[in-house]
Amino acid sequence: MFKFFVQKKWFKWSIFGSLLILVSTWYQVQLDVLINKWFGEFYDTLQKALSEPGSVTESEFIGYLFTFAKVAGAWIIIAVVTGFFVSHWVFRWRTSMAEYYHSQWLKARLTEGASQRVQEDTLKFARIMEGLGVGLLDSIMTLVAFVPILWGLSKQVTLLPWIGEVDHALVWVAIISALGGTLLLALVGIKLPGIEYNIQKEEAAYRKELVLGEDDPIRAAPPTIGQLYDRVRGIHFRSYFNYLYFNAVKWSYFQGMVIVPYLALAPTIVTGAVTLGFVQQITRAFGRVEGSLQYLVKSWSTIVELISVWKRLLEFERNLNKKLKVTI
């Protein structure tokens, strides 16, 4: 699965392509930092304009809007170009996997569901890695950029409800709430990767029997195909039940987290010690840090699918290696 990064043929894409993605993602994060700073200045200006009529001219106010448009426009261009390049980069990764499986097809075809693993699983692996990989990189870089910002802004937030004085309070609130949610969701969804793997396994057996039945009238007979479909139905129903309580916990957590930064800021806000711009800037920085720390929580369903695909491809490659050793 990872020959893409060690084969000389793919070095231009795997090494230099990775560096290009790294640099472009970092630049996007820096633009996001500028936007966060803009929010603080803009809302302070907005508060001043509303509370002191005539203190802000129309041209000054519109100037702030054009500043945002320029930074946001640059962010959009980088995001679109990076997304286009990442799609090509990931497809080359898939191609490196497919070429290896093609070269070993005479042995690979002896594995159950070989065609599905070469075609469908490599496609799923590439698409999932495209989303998860870039998302993980963005989360890490966002943390690197926004934790110092939140740390500096949190100097003015010294009190937490029911707890009292805490230095750099919002940083600790973001870390604890995000990591707590991650552990909670991981515990609740611990069975999901195995269930997803079994879904793929049962679906593959069902599909294979149908394909064989296209050429052989004896195959895919009602008793056999009915039993296979019963197994498919059983594992899907089990999946629905497990996702029922997983989604209940997940969405309860996410909805609850909406009010957390405002709850943490409550003692500071009610004393009037900060401006509207500061509240906007710090809550946005809090959201970026917390959102990055919640990467596993937000991506858990996709990670479950990735684990399932990875297990299937890993099993496929292990069987292939065994057959190669026997042949040698």
N, C-alpha and C positions, 0 to 999 in steps of 0.2 A: 504493500500500500504506500510505502514511503520511499520507493526507489527514485521517485522524482527528484529527491534532494541529494542523492548520492551518485546518480548516473551523469557522466560528463556531458552527454547529449543534451541534457535539460538544464545545465548550469546557468545559461543566460536567462532562462525563465525562473528557475527556482531560487537562485541566489540574487541576481540583479533585480529580478521582478519583485522579490520579497523586500529588498531595500527600497525600491520605488514606492511600494505600498506603505512601508513604514514611514517614509518621509512625507508622503501626501497625507497620510492619516494624522501625523503630528501637526502638519500645517493646518488641517481642518480644526484640530483641537485649539490651536492658537487663535484662529479666527473666532472660535466659540468663546474664548477668553475675552477677546475684544468686545464681542457682543454682550457678554455679561457685564463688563465695565460700562458699556453704553447704557444698559438698563439702569444702573445706579445713577448716572449723570442725567439721563432723560427724565426719570421719575422725580428726581430732586428739582429739576427745572419745571416739570409739570406742577409739582406741589407749590413752587414759588409763584408760578404764573397764576394759579387759582387763588392763592391766599393773598397775593400782593398784585392787584391789577395794574398793568402797565410796566411791571418790572422786567418782563421778557418781551422782546419784540417778535413780530410775526416771522421775520427773516431768520432770527436765531432759532425759533422753534422748528421751522421747516428745515433749517440746516441740520438739526439733529436727525430728522427723518431721512434726509439724503445720506447722511453718514451711515446710518443703519443699512440703507439700500445698497451702498457700495460694499460694505463688509459682507452682508448677506449674499449679495450677488457673487462675490469671490468664493464664498463657501459653497454655493450651489454649483458653480463651475467645477471646482475641485472635486466635490462629491460625485458629480455625474461622470467626469472623466475617470476618476478612481474606480467607480463601480464598473465602468466599461472595461477597464484594464483588468480588474480582478476577475471578471467573468472569463476573459481569455486565459488568464493565469491559471485559474482552477480547471478549465477545460484541458489545458496542457497536462495538468496533474492527472486528470482522468485518462488522458491519452497514454501516458506512461504506464499506467496500470493495465489498460486494455491491451496495449502492445505486448506486454509480458504475458498476459493470459492467452492472447492469440498465438504467441510463439510456442506455448505449451498446451495447445488445445487438445491434441491427441490424448494427453494424460488428464487434462482438466475436465474433459467431457464425461469422464467416469464418475465424477462427483455429483451427488444428488443436486439437481437444480443448477447445474453449471451455467446454462445459458442465462438464467435470471441473474446470477451473481456477476457475470461478465457484463451484461448489458444494463440491467435495472439497478443493481446494487452499486456499481461504479458511478452511475448517473446520480443516484441519491447521495452517495458519499461526496461527490463533487459539489452538488448544490447545497448540501448541509454545511460543508466546510466553508463554502463561499460566504454564507451568512454568519455562521458561528465564528469563523476565524477573524473576519474583519471586525465583528462585534467585540470579540475579546481584545483585539489590538486597540480598538477605540476606547474600550473601558479602562484598560491599563494606562493609556496615555492621558485620558481624561482625569484619572486619579492623580497622576504625576503633576498635571497642570493645575487642578482645582483644589487639591488638599491644601497646598500652601496658601491659596487665596482664602479658602474657608477658615483656615487657621488664623490668618491675619484679621479677617473680619470678625471672628469670634472673640477677639479681645474685648469687644464692647458688650458681649453677652456673658455676664458673669453669674446669672441666677437661673436656676431651673425650677419649675413648679414642683413642690413637695420634696425636693432634694436639697435646694439651697445653692451655695456658691460652688461653682465648678469652672476651672480655667479652661478656656477654649471649648465651651460646653457643646456647641453644635457639631464639632468634629467628632466628639465621643458619642453623641446621640446618633449621628449618621452611621458610624462604625458598628455600634452595638445593635441598632435596630436592623441594619442590613444583614449583618452576620447572623443575628438571631433568626431572621426570616429565612435565610438560606438554610440553616441547620434544620429549622422546622419543616420547610418544604422538602428537603432531602429525606428527612425521616418519614414524612407522610407518603412521599412518592418512591420509596425504596424498591417497591415491587414492580414498578412500571417498566424498567428496561427489560427484565426477564419476560414480562407479558408481551411486550412489543416484539421481542425476538421470537416467541412462540407463535404470534400472529403471522409473522413473515414465513415461518416454517410450515404452518398449517395451510396458509394460502398457496404456498409453492407446491405442496403435495396435491392440493385440489386442482390447481391450474395444470399441473403436469398430466393428471389423469384425463382432463378435458382435452388437452392437446393430443395425447395418445389416442383418444377416442375419435379424433378427426380422421385418422387413417385406419384404425382397427375397430370394427363394430362391436367386438367383444369387450373392449375397454370402455370405461365411463358408463357401465351398466347401472341402472337405478339403485340396486342395493349398495354397490361400492361407492358411487358418487354421492349417494345419500349419507352414508357414514362419514365420508370426508367432509361433506358440508356441515354435518352436525358438529364435527370437531371445530370447524371454522366458526360456527355460530357460538359455540361454548366459550372459546377463547375471546371472541369479541365482546360477548356479554360480560365476561369477567373484567375485561378492559374498561367497559362503560362504568361498572360499579366502582372500580378503583379510581377512575378519573372523576367520579361524582364527588367523593370526599376530598380528593386532591384539589379540584377546582374550587370547592367550597372554602377550603383553608386558604388557597392562593388569592382568591379575589377578596376575601375578608382582610387579608394582610395588606394587599395593595390599597384598598379603600381606606383602611385605617391609617396607612402611612401618609395620606394626603394632608392630614391635619397635624402630623408630628412636628414639622418645623415651626408652624405657627403656635403650637402648644409650648414648644421649648422657648419661643420668643415672647410668650405672653407677659412675663414680669418686666421685660425690657420695653415692650411696646406700650403697656399701660402707664408707664412712668414718663412716656414722651421723650425718652433719652435718644431716640434714633429717628431718622427721617424716612419718608416713604421710599425714596430711592435706595436707602440702605437696606430696608426690608426686602425690596424686590431683588437687589443684588445678592444678598446673603441667602435668601430662600432659593434663588436660582442656582447659586453655587452649591448649596446643600443638596438640591435635587440632582445636580450632576455627580456629586460624590456618592450620594446614596444610590443613584441609578447604576453607577459603575460597580458598586459593591454588590448590587442586586443582580448582576449579570447572570449568575447561575440560576437564580430564582426565575427570572424572566425567560430564560432560555431552556428551562428544564424539560419541557415537552419535546423540543427539538433535540436536546441532548439525549433524551431517551431513544429517539429514532436513530440518532447517530450511533449510540452504543449498540443498538440492534444490528445496524448495517455493518458496523465494525466487527462484531462477533461473527457474522455470517462470512465476511471476507477473510477474517482471520482463520476461521475453520476451513474455508476453501483453500487458502494458501498452505495451511498445515497438511491437509490431505494431498495437495499437489506435491509438496516437498517429500512426503512419505513415498509417493509413487515414483518420484524421481530417484530416490535412494534405492528403491527396489529394482528399478530399471538398470541403474549403474551397477 
